[in-house]
Amino acid sequence: MAVDLPFYTEEFHGPFTLHGLGDFELEEGGVLPDLQLAVSTQGELNAARDNCILVPTWYSGTHQIMEQVYIGPDRVLNPDEYFIVCVNQIGNGLSSSPHNVDGSHAGPNFPKVRIGDDVRAQEQLLREVFGVEQLALVVGGSMGAQQTWEWAVRFPDKVLRAAPIAGTARNMRLHGRLAGVMGWSTEWYKQECWRRVGDFPTFDDFTREFTHGYHEVLDPNSLLTMGWKWQHADVGRNAGGSLGAALGRIKAKVYAMPISDDMFFPPRDIADEIALVPNGEMRVINSIDGHMGLIATDPGYLPQVELHLRELLASEV
């Protein structure tokens, strides 16, 4: 049965709307009854319906962090210009998740969900709820990047531009096991950059209050659901297992943006993938914050991302 967890509310994450998509068939088999997607929108859809930007969420994150860091009138993702749709991935605690469903799917019995399920659900949402058939841009970080890759491969005619940040098209199981160790780079620790994340007098304070404190309020079953999905991400499933064939079908203009010191998804891995994309380029974001640079505590991170996104959005497609 559903469990009341106050953390997964608008009080903590800001306004969102639940959109029901009905009974949703999953790629691993089975059905999620009455799938609910938690969605936040900013801006207005224009008459031509061609100014929509999709922003999917990452592991353990919600629309809140995306809006705080990447979206705003002073950002490239400007709601005065674009209709920006931020969709919380299945299992993240706000959309249908282990703690908020009833019946046989509740808790540890929540079914296995793939990145492809998220993307198919998002496509259905955009088409049925907002009447959007084509996206000006899909942009997301980490697990959001995996969803971005999946969008470009699965729906090549619906994505004009794509910007996967700090994420590959095919994941390795190793990443899922080393999250706590590899989130930040070794140089980040050497320079005690944890001091700029917040008011932490010592490293032990940072570990206790930020690293441990962040995860302690999250539903373990949601983390397991997203973790399985993350580890099994592979766009090659859309082309008989061939990564090259899958990436070769992409029609979007793609800027892949690895972070220079990311130990999860190092630039060399992204370079191998972007070379298979017909209209793809790699734009490295320099930051010793590594994968956790995504939360933009490095003051030099966001200006680089903004520069590349501005160029991408201005490009002819």
C-alpha positions as a Markdown table, in Angstrom:
| # | Residue | x | y | z |
|---|---|---|---|---|
| 1 | Met | 0.0 | 0.0 | 0.0 |
| 2 | Ala | 1.0 | 3.6 | -0.5 |
| 3 | Val | 3.1 | 5.2 | 2.3 |
| 4 | Asp | 3.0 | 8.8 | 3.2 |
| 5 | Leu | 6.5 | 10.3 | 2.9 |
| 6 | Pro | 6.4 | 14.1 | 3.5 |
| 7 | Phe | 9.7 | 14.6 | 1.7 |
| 8 | Tyr | 8.1 | 13.9 | -1.7 |
| 9 | Thr | 5.8 | 16.9 | -1.6 |
| 10 | Glu | 5.5 | 20.3 | -3.1 |
| 11 | Glu | 6.7 | 21.7 | 0.2 |
| 12 | Phe | 10.1 | 20.3 | -0.5 |
| 13 | His | 10.3 | 20.3 | -4.3 |
| 14 | Gly | 8.1 | 23.1 | -5.5 |
| 15 | Pro | 4.9 | 23.0 | -7.6 |
| 16 | Phe | 4.2 | 20.2 | -9.9 |
| 17 | Thr | 1.2 | 18.6 | -11.6 |
| 18 | Leu | 0.4 | 14.9 | -11.8 |
| 19 | His | -0.7 | 13.7 | -15.2 |
| 20 | Gly | -2.2 | 10.3 | -15.5 |
| 21 | Leu | -1.3 | 8.2 | -18.6 |
| 22 | Gly | -3.5 | 5.2 | -17.8 |
| 23 | Asp | -2.2 | 1.7 | -17.6 |
| 24 | Phe | 1.3 | 1.7 | -18.9 |
| 25 | Glu | 3.0 | -1.4 | -20.4 |
| 26 | Leu | 6.7 | -1.8 | -19.4 |
| 27 | Glu | 9.5 | -3.0 | -21.6 |
| 28 | Glu | 10.6 | -5.6 | -19.0 |
| 29 | Gly | 7.0 | -6.9 | -18.9 |
| 30 | Gly | 4.0 | -6.1 | -16.8 |
| 31 | Val | 1.9 | -3.0 | -16.5 |
| 32 | Leu | 2.1 | 0.0 | -14.2 |
| 33 | Pro | -1.6 | 0.8 | -13.4 |
| 34 | Asp | -2.6 | 4.4 | -13.8 |
| 35 | Leu | 1.0 | 5.7 | -14.4 |
| 36 | Gln | 1.3 | 9.2 | -13.0 |
| 37 | Leu | 4.0 | 11.6 | -14.2 |
| 38 | Ala | 4.9 | 14.6 | -12.0 |
| 39 | Val | 5.5 | 17.5 | -14.3 |
| 40 | Ser | 6.6 | 21.1 | -13.9 |
| 41 | Thr | 6.2 | 23.6 | -16.8 |
| 42 | Gln | 7.5 | 27.1 | -17.3 |
| 43 | Gly | 6.7 | 29.5 | -20.1 |
| 44 | Glu | 4.1 | 29.3 | -22.8 |
| 45 | Leu | 3.7 | 27.1 | -25.9 |
| 46 | Asn | 3.7 | 29.3 | -29.0 |
| 47 | Ala | 1.1 | 29.0 | -31.7 |
| 48 | Ala | 3.4 | 26.9 | -33.9 |
| 49 | Arg | 4.1 | 24.6 | -31.0 |
| 50 | Asp | 7.8 | 24.6 | -31.9 |
| 51 | Asn | 9.3 | 26.2 | -28.8 |
| 52 | Cys | 9.1 | 23.2 | -26.5 |
| 53 | Ile | 12.2 | 22.1 | -24.5 |
| 54 | Leu | 12.1 | 18.9 | -22.5 |
| 55 | Val | 14.2 | 18.5 | -19.4 |
| 56 | Pro | 14.3 | 15.0 | -17.8 |
| 57 | Thr | 15.6 | 14.5 | -14.2 |
| 58 | Trp | 18.6 | 12.5 | -12.9 |
| 59 | Tyr | 19.2 | 9.9 | -10.3 |
| 60 | Ser | 17.7 | 11.0 | -6.9 |
| 61 | Gly | 16.9 | 14.4 | -8.4 |
| 62 | Thr | 13.6 | 16.1 | -9.1 |
| 63 | His | 12.4 | 19.1 | -11.2 |
| 64 | Gln | 13.5 | 21.3 | -8.3 |
| 65 | Ile | 17.3 | 21.1 | -9.0 |
| 66 | Met | 16.8 | 21.5 | -12.7 |
| 67 | Glu | 14.8 | 24.7 | -12.2 |
| 68 | Gln | 17.2 | 26.1 | -9.6 |
| 69 | Val | 20.3 | 25.6 | -11.7 |
| 70 | Tyr | 19.4 | 25.5 | -15.4 |
| 71 | Ile | 16.1 | 27.3 | -16.0 |
| 72 | Gly | 15.1 | 31.0 | -15.6 |
| 73 | Pro | 14.8 | 34.3 | -17.3 |
| 74 | Asp | 18.5 | 34.9 | -16.9 |
| 75 | Arg | 19.4 | 31.5 | -18.4 |
| 76 | Val | 19.5 | 30.1 | -21.9 |
| 77 | Leu | 16.6 | 27.9 | -20.9 |
| 78 | Asn | 14.5 | 31.0 | -20.7 |
| 79 | Pro | 10.7 | 30.6 | -20.0 |
| 80 | Asp | 10.1 | 34.0 | -21.6 |
| 81 | Glu | 11.2 | 32.4 | -24.9 |
| 82 | Tyr | 10.6 | 28.6 | -24.5 |
| 83 | Phe | 7.9 | 26.3 | -23.2 |
| 84 | Ile | 10.0 | 24.2 | -20.8 |
| 85 | Val | 8.6 | 20.9 | -19.6 |
| 86 | Cys | 10.5 | 19.2 | -16.7 |
| 87 | Val | 9.3 | 15.6 | -16.2 |
| 88 | Asn | 10.2 | 13.6 | -13.1 |
| 89 | Gln | 11.4 | 10.2 | -14.1 |
| 90 | Ile | 9.3 | 7.1 | -13.1 |
| 91 | Gly | 10.4 | 5.9 | -9.7 |
| 92 | Asn | 12.0 | 9.2 | -8.5 |
| 93 | Gly | 9.5 | 9.7 | -5.6 |
| 94 | Leu | 7.2 | 12.3 | -7.3 |
| 95 | Ser | 6.0 | 10.4 | -10.4 |
| 96 | Ser | 4.7 | 6.8 | -9.8 |
| 97 | Ser | 7.2 | 5.3 | -7.4 |
| 98 | Pro | 7.4 | 2.4 | -4.9 |
| 99 | His | 6.1 | 4.4 | -2.0 |
| 100 | Asn | 3.1 | 6.1 | -3.7 |
| 101 | Val | 1.4 | 3.2 | -5.5 |
| 102 | Asp | -1.0 | 0.6 | -4.1 |
| 103 | Gly | -1.5 | -3.1 | -4.6 |
| 104 | Ser | 1.0 | -5.6 | -5.8 |
| 105 | His | 3.4 | -3.0 | -7.3 |
| 106 | Ala | 4.0 | -1.2 | -4.0 |
| 107 | Gly | 7.3 | -1.0 | -2.1 |
| 108 | Pro | 10.0 | -3.6 | -3.0 |
| 109 | Asn | 7.6 | -5.2 | -5.5 |
| 110 | Phe | 7.8 | -2.1 | -7.8 |
| 111 | Pro | 8.5 | -3.4 | -11.3 |
| 112 | Lys | 11.7 | -3.0 | -13.3 |
| 113 | Val | 11.5 | 0.2 | -15.3 |
| 114 | Arg | 13.8 | 1.1 | -18.2 |
| 115 | Ile | 15.0 | 4.4 | -19.6 |
| 116 | Gly | 12.9 | 3.5 | -22.6 |
| 117 | Asp | 9.8 | 3.4 | -20.5 |
| 118 | Asp | 10.5 | 7.0 | -19.2 |
| 119 | Val | 10.9 | 8.2 | -22.8 |
| 120 | Arg | 7.8 | 6.5 | -24.1 |
| 121 | Ala | 5.8 | 7.9 | -21.3 |
| 122 | Gln | 7.2 | 11.4 | -21.8 |
| 123 | Glu | 6.4 | 11.2 | -25.5 |
| 124 | Gln | 2.8 | 10.2 | -24.7 |
| 125 | Leu | 2.5 | 13.1 | -22.2 |
| 126 | Leu | 3.8 | 15.7 | -24.6 |
| 127 | Arg | 1.6 | 14.5 | -27.4 |
| 128 | Glu | -1.6 | 13.9 | -25.5 |
| 129 | Val | -1.5 | 16.6 | -22.9 |
| 130 | Phe | 0.4 | 19.5 | -24.6 |
| 131 | Gly | -0.1 | 18.7 | -28.3 |
| 132 | Val | 3.7 | 18.7 | -28.9 |
| 133 | Glu | 4.9 | 16.6 | -31.7 |
| 134 | Gln | 8.5 | 17.9 | -32.0 |
| 135 | Leu | 11.0 | 19.2 | -29.5 |
| 136 | Ala | 13.3 | 22.2 | -30.1 |
| 137 | Leu | 15.7 | 20.6 | -27.6 |
| 138 | Val | 16.0 | 17.8 | -25.1 |
| 139 | Val | 18.6 | 18.4 | -22.4 |
| 140 | Gly | 19.4 | 16.5 | -19.3 |
| 141 | Gly | 22.3 | 15.5 | -17.0 |
| 142 | Ser | 23.5 | 12.1 | -15.9 |
| 143 | Met | 20.3 | 9.9 | -15.9 |
| 144 | Gly | 18.7 | 12.8 | -17.7 |
| 145 | Ala | 21.4 | 12.5 | -20.3 |
| 146 | Gln | 20.6 | 8.9 | -20.8 |
| 147 | Gln | 17.0 | 9.8 | -21.4 |
| 148 | Thr | 18.2 | 12.5 | -23.8 |
| 149 | Trp | 20.2 | 9.9 | -25.8 |
| 150 | Glu | 17.2 | 7.6 | -25.8 |
| 151 | Trp | 14.9 | 10.3 | -27.1 |
| 152 | Ala | 17.2 | 11.1 | -30.0 |
| 153 | Val | 17.5 | 7.4 | -30.9 |
| 154 | Arg | 13.9 | 6.3 | -30.3 |
| 155 | Phe | 12.1 | 9.3 | -31.8 |
| 156 | Pro | 14.6 | 10.8 | -34.4 |
| 157 | Asp | 11.9 | 12.8 | -36.2 |
| 158 | Lys | 10.7 | 14.4 | -33.0 |
| 159 | Val | 14.0 | 15.8 | -31.7 |
| 160 | Leu | 15.7 | 18.7 | -33.4 |
| 161 | Arg | 18.5 | 19.2 | -30.9 |
| 162 | Ala | 19.8 | 17.2 | -28.1 |
| 163 | Ala | 22.3 | 18.0 | -25.3 |
| 164 | Pro | 23.2 | 15.1 | -23.0 |
| 165 | Ile | 25.4 | 16.4 | -20.2 |
| 166 | Ala | 27.7 | 14.1 | -18.2 |
| 167 | Gly | 26.0 | 10.9 | -19.4 |
| 168 | Thr | 26.6 | 8.1 | -22.0 |
| 169 | Ala | 24.2 | 6.3 | -24.4 |
| 170 | Arg | 25.2 | 2.9 | -22.9 |
| 171 | Asn | 26.0 | 2.5 | -19.2 |
| 172 | Met | 28.4 | 0.1 | -17.4 |
| 173 | Arg | 27.3 | -1.7 | -14.2 |
| 174 | Leu | 30.5 | -0.4 | -12.6 |
| 175 | His | 29.1 | 3.1 | -12.4 |
| 176 | Gly | 26.3 | 2.0 | -10.2 |
| 177 | Arg | 28.6 | 0.5 | -7.6 |
| 178 | Leu | 31.0 | 3.4 | -7.2 |
| 179 | Ala | 28.6 | 6.4 | -6.9 |
| 180 | Gly | 29.7 | 7.5 | -3.5 |
| 181 | Val | 33.4 | 7.4 | -4.3 |
| 182 | Met | 33.4 | 8.7 | -7.9 |
| 183 | Gly | 30.9 | 11.5 | -7.7 |
| 184 | Trp | 33.6 | 14.2 | -7.2 |
| 185 | Ser | 37.1 | 14.0 | -8.6 |
| 186 | Thr | 40.2 | 13.4 | -6.4 |
| 187 | Glu | 41.4 | 16.9 | -7.2 |
| 188 | Trp | 38.1 | 18.3 | -5.8 |
| 189 | Tyr | 38.8 | 16.6 | -2.5 |
| 190 | Lys | 42.5 | 17.6 | -2.5 |
| 191 | Gln | 41.5 | 21.3 | -2.9 |
| 192 | Glu | 38.8 | 20.9 | -0.2 |
| 193 | Cys | 36.2 | 22.2 | -2.6 |
| 194 | Trp | 33.6 | 20.7 | -0.3 |
| 195 | Arg | 33.8 | 23.9 | 1.6 |
| 196 | Arg | 32.1 | 25.8 | -1.2 |
| 197 | Val | 29.1 | 23.4 | -1.3 |
| 198 | Gly | 27.9 | 24.8 | 2.0 |
| 199 | Asp | 28.8 | 25.9 | 5.5 |
| 200 | Phe | 30.8 | 22.8 | 6.5 |
| 201 | Pro | 33.7 | 23.5 | 8.9 |
| 202 | Thr | 35.2 | 20.1 | 8.5 |
| 203 | Phe | 35.1 | 17.2 | 6.0 |
| 204 | Asp | 33.3 | 15.1 | 8.5 |
| 205 | Asp | 30.6 | 17.7 | 8.7 |
| 206 | Phe | 30.3 | 17.7 | 4.9 |
| 207 | Thr | 30.0 | 13.9 | 4.8 |
| 208 | Arg | 27.5 | 13.7 | 7.6 |
| 209 | Glu | 25.3 | 16.6 | 6.7 |
| 210 | Phe | 25.4 | 16.7 | 2.9 |
| 211 | Thr | 26.4 | 13.3 | 1.6 |
| 212 | His | 24.6 | 11.2 | 4.2 |
| 213 | Gly | 21.9 | 13.7 | 5.1 |
| 214 | Tyr | 20.8 | 14.0 | 1.4 |
| 215 | His | 20.2 | 10.3 | 1.0 |
| 216 | Glu | 18.7 | 9.6 | 4.4 |
| 217 | Val | 15.4 | 11.3 | 3.5 |
| 218 | Leu | 15.0 | 9.4 | 0.2 |
| 219 | Asp | 12.9 | 6.2 | -0.2 |
| 220 | Pro | 15.4 | 3.3 | -0.5 |
| 221 | Asn | 13.0 | 1.5 | -2.9 |
| 222 | Ser | 13.0 | 4.5 | -5.2 |
| 223 | Leu | 16.8 | 4.6 | -5.2 |
| 224 | Leu | 16.9 | 0.9 | -6.1 |
| 225 | Thr | 14.4 | 1.4 | -8.9 |
| 226 | Met | 16.4 | 4.2 | -10.4 |
| 227 | Gly | 19.6 | 2.4 | -9.8 |
| 228 | Trp | 18.5 | -0.6 | -11.8 |
| 229 | Lys | 17.3 | 1.6 | -14.6 |
| 230 | Trp | 20.5 | 3.6 | -14.6 |
| 231 | Gln | 22.8 | 0.5 | -14.7 |
| 232 | His | 20.8 | -1.0 | -17.6 |
| 233 | Ala | 20.6 | 2.0 | -19.9 |
| 234 | Asp | 21.5 | 1.1 | -23.4 |
| 235 | Val | 20.1 | 2.8 | -26.6 |
| 236 | Gly | 21.5 | -0.1 | -28.6 |
| 237 | Arg | 18.3 | -2.0 | -27.5 |
| 238 | Asn | 16.5 | 0.1 | -30.2 |
| 239 | Ala | 18.7 | -1.4 | -32.9 |
| 240 | Gly | 19.1 | -5.1 | -32.1 |
| 241 | Gly | 21.9 | -4.4 | -29.6 |
| 242 | Ser | 24.1 | -2.4 | -32.0 |
| 243 | Leu | 25.2 | 0.9 | -30.4 |
| 244 | Gly | 26.5 | 2.1 | -33.8 |
| 245 | Ala | 23.3 | 1.4 | -35.6 |
| 246 | Ala | 21.3 | 3.1 | -32.8 |
| 247 | Leu | 23.3 | 6.3 | -32.7 |
| 248 | Gly | 23.5 | 6.3 | -36.5 |
| 249 | Arg | 19.8 | 6.8 | -36.8 |
| 250 | Ile | 19.9 | 10.1 | -34.8 |
| 251 | Lys | 18.7 | 13.1 | -36.9 |
| 252 | Ala | 19.1 | 15.7 | -34.2 |
| 253 | Lys | 22.0 | 18.0 | -33.9 |
| 254 | Val | 23.7 | 16.7 | -30.8 |
| 255 | Tyr | 26.2 | 18.5 | -28.4 |
| 256 | Ala | 27.5 | 15.9 | -26.0 |
| 257 | Met | 28.9 | 17.6 | -22.9 |
| 258 | Pro | 31.1 | 15.5 | -20.7 |
| 259 | Ile | 32.7 | 17.0 | -17.6 |
| 260 | Ser | 36.5 | 16.9 | -17.8 |
| 261 | Asp | 37.1 | 15.2 | -14.4 |
| 262 | Asp | 34.0 | 13.0 | -14.4 |
| 263 | Met | 35.0 | 9.6 | -13.2 |
| 264 | Phe | 31.5 | 8.1 | -14.0 |
| 265 | Phe | 31.4 | 9.2 | -17.6 |
| 266 | Pro | 34.9 | 10.4 | -18.7 |
| 267 | Pro | 35.2 | 12.4 | -21.9 |
| 268 | Arg | 36.9 | 9.5 | -23.7 |
| 269 | Asp | 33.8 | 7.3 | -23.3 |
| 270 | Ile | 31.6 | 10.1 | -24.7 |
| 271 | Ala | 34.0 | 10.7 | -27.6 |
| 272 | Asp | 33.6 | 7.1 | -28.7 |
| 273 | Glu | 29.8 | 7.5 | -28.8 |
| 274 | Ile | 29.5 | 11.0 | -30.3 |
| 275 | Ala | 31.8 | 9.8 | -33.2 |
| 276 | Leu | 28.9 | 7.5 | -34.2 |
| 277 | Val | 26.3 | 10.3 | -34.4 |
| 278 | Pro | 25.9 | 11.8 | -37.9 |
| 279 | Asn | 25.5 | 15.4 | -36.7 |
| 280 | Gly | 27.2 | 15.3 | -33.3 |
| 281 | Glu | 29.9 | 17.3 | -31.6 |
| 282 | Met | 31.6 | 17.0 | -28.2 |
| 283 | Arg | 31.9 | 20.0 | -26.0 |
| 284 | Val | 33.9 | 19.3 | -22.8 |
| 285 | Ile | 32.9 | 21.2 | -19.7 |
| 286 | Asn | 36.0 | 21.9 | -17.6 |
| 287 | Ser | 35.5 | 21.4 | -13.9 |
| 288 | Ile | 37.3 | 19.5 | -11.2 |
| 289 | Asp | 33.9 | 19.0 | -9.5 |
| 290 | Gly | 33.6 | 15.9 | -11.6 |
| 291 | His | 30.2 | 14.3 | -12.1 |
| 292 | Met | 28.8 | 16.4 | -9.2 |
| 293 | Gly | 29.6 | 19.5 | -11.2 |
| 294 | Leu | 26.1 | 19.1 | -12.4 |
| 295 | Ile | 24.8 | 20.9 | -9.3 |
| 296 | Ala | 26.8 | 23.9 | -10.4 |
| 297 | Thr | 28.8 | 24.6 | -7.2 |
| 298 | Asp | 31.8 | 25.3 | -9.4 |
| 299 | Pro | 31.2 | 29.0 | -10.6 |
| 300 | Gly | 32.9 | 28.2 | -13.9 |
| 301 | Tyr | 30.6 | 25.3 | -14.8 |
| 302 | Leu | 27.3 | 26.9 | -15.7 |
| 303 | Pro | 28.8 | 29.6 | -18.0 |
| 304 | Gln | 30.3 | 26.9 | -20.2 |
| 305 | Val | 27.0 | 24.9 | -20.4 |
| 306 | Glu | 25.1 | 28.1 | -21.2 |
| 307 | Leu | 27.6 | 29.0 | -24.0 |
| 308 | His | 27.1 | 25.6 | -25.7 |
| 309 | Leu | 23.4 | 25.5 | -25.2 |
| 310 | Arg | 23.1 | 29.0 | -26.7 |
| 311 | Glu | 25.0 | 28.0 | -29.7 |
| 312 | Leu | 23.0 | 24.8 | -30.1 |
| 313 | Leu | 19.7 | 26.5 | -29.9 |
| 314 | Ala | 20.8 | 29.1 | -32.4 |
| 315 | Ser | 21.9 | 26.4 | -34.9 |
| 316 | Glu | 19.9 | 25.7 | -38.0 |
| 317 | Val | 18.4 | 22.2 | -38.1 |
